[in-house]
């Protein structure tokens, strides 16, 4: 199911026919489902959806992520979907814990690292983030930053995240300055090329 189809189904649900996510037994199906849950709550039209739809999305995705994690506790993408769902439901502390577990279970998986960094920066620079929470989140983000920058092809993901997160740009620059000159140069070259 696409992000848009999921949102439309949620907006049209009724008390008699609530929307659910089908149980996906295969690892690939679980990955696709959890990726859709994460992406639906971070990218696209999420902020334009009615509040009740956003809440339903978070609740359904969290329930499904927890079910997957009971069967496969190291399924990183399910930890990530749980993290964003908990954050959307106002449970920031458990969202940070889930984000850390997502990182611990797939530290060097680039496509997940990109999503984790995007999400971490959304959380850290949210107006409601406490200084303590921001410090914990940015520690996770710094590790993701280094992972992405250390891989040539993933530097483009880092540039995209930099461009999409204006509130995090000062943090990006400070973090970049702590890394070797060669990695700094790689980022700067790709950023200039991206315009």
VMD Tcl script that draws the C-alpha trace (Angstrom):
set ca {
  {0.00 0.00 0.00}
  {1.33 3.44 -0.85}
  {1.57 6.34 1.60}
  {-1.26 8.15 -0.20}
  {-3.52 5.08 -0.24}
  {-2.88 4.54 3.47}
  {-3.80 8.16 4.27}
  {-6.98 8.00 2.15}
  {-8.07 4.76 3.82}
  {-7.53 6.29 7.25}
  {-9.52 9.41 6.35}
  {-12.41 7.26 5.13}
  {-12.45 4.75 7.97}
  {-15.51 4.35 10.14}
  {-16.05 2.96 13.61}
  {-17.63 -0.10 12.04}
  {-14.72 -0.66 9.63}
  {-11.46 0.53 11.20}
  {-8.35 0.39 9.06}
  {-5.77 -2.23 9.95}
  {-2.49 -3.33 8.44}
  {-2.49 -6.90 7.22}
  {-0.08 -9.22 8.98}
  {2.95 -9.54 6.77}
  {4.83 -12.71 7.63}
  {7.72 -12.47 5.19}
  {10.68 -10.25 6.11}
  {10.44 -8.34 2.81}
  {6.74 -7.63 3.34}
  {7.40 -6.48 6.89}
  {10.16 -4.20 5.64}
  {7.88 -2.65 3.01}
  {5.06 -2.20 5.51}
  {7.27 -0.61 8.17}
  {8.97 1.61 5.59}
  {5.54 2.81 4.47}
  {4.61 3.50 8.11}
  {7.76 5.52 8.66}
  {7.66 7.40 5.37}
  {3.96 8.21 5.77}
  {4.66 9.98 9.06}
  {7.77 11.88 7.96}
  {7.49 12.62 4.26}
  {4.68 13.66 1.96}
  {1.41 15.19 3.05}
  {1.45 14.10 6.71}
  {1.21 17.61 8.15}
  {-1.82 18.39 5.97}
  {-3.82 15.40 7.21}
  {-6.56 15.86 9.82}
  {-5.38 15.30 13.40}
  {-7.55 12.20 13.82}
  {-6.03 10.65 10.70}
  {-2.51 11.35 11.90}
  {-3.28 9.77 15.26}
  {-4.84 6.69 13.65}
  {-1.80 6.33 11.42}
  {0.56 6.43 14.40}
  {-1.54 4.00 16.44}
  {-1.94 1.46 13.63}
  {1.73 1.59 12.71}
  {2.86 1.30 16.33}
  {0.62 -1.70 16.91}
  {1.96 -3.43 13.80}
  {5.59 -2.55 14.62}
  {5.24 -3.98 18.12}
  {3.72 -7.15 16.72}
  {6.64 -7.57 14.31}
  {9.17 -6.88 17.06}
  {7.65 -9.59 19.27}
  {8.48 -12.06 16.49}
  {11.71 -10.44 15.25}
  {13.24 -8.19 17.93}
  {16.16 -7.13 15.72}
  {14.01 -5.90 12.80}
  {15.50 -2.40 12.66}
  {12.90 -0.88 10.36}
  {10.16 -1.91 12.82}
  {12.04 -0.14 15.64}
  {12.19 2.93 13.39}
  {8.45 2.79 12.61}
  {7.76 2.38 16.33}
  {9.99 5.36 17.11}
  {8.22 7.75 14.75}
  {4.79 6.49 15.83}
  {5.61 6.98 19.52}
  {6.93 10.45 18.80}
  {3.77 11.36 16.89}
  {1.73 10.07 19.85}
  {3.66 12.29 22.27}
  {5.86 9.61 23.89}
  {9.23 11.24 23.20}
  {11.25 9.24 25.72}
  {10.21 5.87 24.35}
  {10.61 7.24 20.82}
  {14.26 8.06 21.55}
  {14.78 4.57 22.99}
  {13.25 3.00 19.88}
  {15.41 5.18 17.62}
  {18.50 3.99 19.51}
  {17.41 0.35 19.08}
  {16.85 1.00 15.37}
  {20.42 2.21 15.13}
  {21.85 -0.61 17.25}
  {20.22 -3.30 15.11}
  {21.32 -1.98 11.69}
  {24.10 0.52 12.22}
  {25.57 0.35 8.73}
  {22.48 -0.09 6.59}
  {22.58 3.10 4.52}
  {18.92 3.47 3.54}
  {17.95 3.15 7.21}
  {20.74 5.44 8.34}
  {19.38 8.18 6.08}
  {15.89 7.80 7.49}
  {17.15 7.68 11.07}
  {19.11 10.90 10.60}
  {16.15 12.65 8.97}
  {13.91 11.59 11.85}
  {16.45 12.40 14.55}
  {16.77 15.95 13.27}
  {12.98 16.33 13.06}
  {12.79 15.30 16.72}
  {15.80 17.25 17.97}
  {14.77 20.54 16.39}
  {11.09 20.24 17.22}
  {9.90 23.14 19.37}
  {8.83 20.73 22.12}
  {12.20 18.98 22.51}
  {13.79 19.46 25.92}
  {17.54 20.19 26.10}
  {18.15 16.72 27.59}
  {16.15 14.99 24.86}
  {17.87 17.07 22.19}
  {21.30 16.03 23.50}
  {20.34 12.33 23.44}
  {18.86 12.58 19.96}
  {21.80 14.52 18.53}
  {24.20 11.88 19.87}
  {22.33 9.33 17.74}
  {22.26 11.76 14.82}
  {26.02 12.36 14.97}
  {26.68 8.65 14.53}
  {24.32 8.53 11.54}
  {25.99 11.61 10.09}
  {29.40 9.91 10.24}
  {28.03 6.70 8.71}
  {26.55 8.57 5.76}
  {29.59 10.76 5.22}
  {32.03 7.85 5.38}
  {30.32 6.24 2.38}
  {30.79 8.17 -0.85}
  {27.38 7.37 -2.42}
  {25.49 8.14 0.80}
  {26.95 11.64 0.97}
  {24.21 12.67 -1.48}
  {21.61 11.56 1.09}
  {23.36 13.72 3.65}
  {23.21 16.72 1.32}
  {19.47 16.18 0.79}
  {18.89 16.02 4.53}
  {20.95 19.18 5.04}
  {18.86 21.00 2.45}
  {15.57 19.79 3.94}
  {16.46 20.72 7.54}
  {17.25 24.45 7.74}
  {16.93 24.47 11.53}
  {19.66 21.83 11.78}
  {22.24 23.52 9.56}
  {24.31 24.97 12.38}
  {24.47 21.49 13.95}
  {25.52 20.05 10.56}
  {28.39 22.52 10.28}
  {29.55 21.94 13.87}
  {29.43 18.17 13.38}
  {31.21 18.37 10.04}
  {34.03 20.39 11.60}
  {34.84 17.51 13.98}
  {35.52 15.10 11.09}
  {38.62 14.58 8.93}
  {39.29 17.21 6.25}
  {38.77 14.69 3.43}
  {35.24 13.93 4.61}
  {34.49 17.62 5.07}
  {35.63 18.28 1.52}
  {33.49 15.43 0.15}
  {30.40 16.96 1.73}
  {31.20 20.49 0.54}
  {31.83 19.33 -3.03}
  {28.52 17.42 -3.14}
  {26.64 20.32 -1.53}
  {27.97 22.76 -4.13}
  {27.11 20.34 -6.93}
  {23.54 20.07 -5.62}
  {23.16 23.83 -5.81}
}
mol new
graphics top color blue
foreach p $ca { graphics top sphere $p radius 0.5 }
foreach p [lrange $ca 0 end-1] q [lrange $ca 1 end] { graphics top cylinder $p $q radius 0.2 }
display resetview
